[in-house]
Amino acid sequence: MNTSVRNELTQHILEYINDGIVNDDNIEETHFYCFNEDYYIIGYYKAKQWLKKHNIDTFEAIEIVRDYENDHFGEFNTDVNAESIVNMLVYIYGENIIQSLNFENVTELKQQL
């Protein structure tokens, strides 16, 4: 994951904390609320622009999603279109960010972000 993606997704998590969506009562579900409850990007054009903005090759993104799904689910199920691939890629990267941190409450999470 490149720095621009990490920075954007970190800001996304912070926004969810600041908006009260992620709080001490649901801290264990941070990934779900930030990256799984709703689409991160809506629209094929916006998804293509997101990949360009972050200098991510389309085929590299597909490969990352494919490898993740094969490793975790035993098969590749995501539709191969810009919107679906970007949303799954953000799901994966968001999981990586959150799993790399050690926190028990929102204050600790904010400090590490």
Secondary structure, 3 states (H helix, E strand, C coil): CCHHHHHHHHHHHHHHHHCCCCCCCCHHHHHHHHHCCCCCCCCHHHHHHHHHHCCCCHHHHHHHHHHHHHHHHCCCCCCCCHHHHHHHHHHHHHHHHHHCCCCCCHHHHHHHC
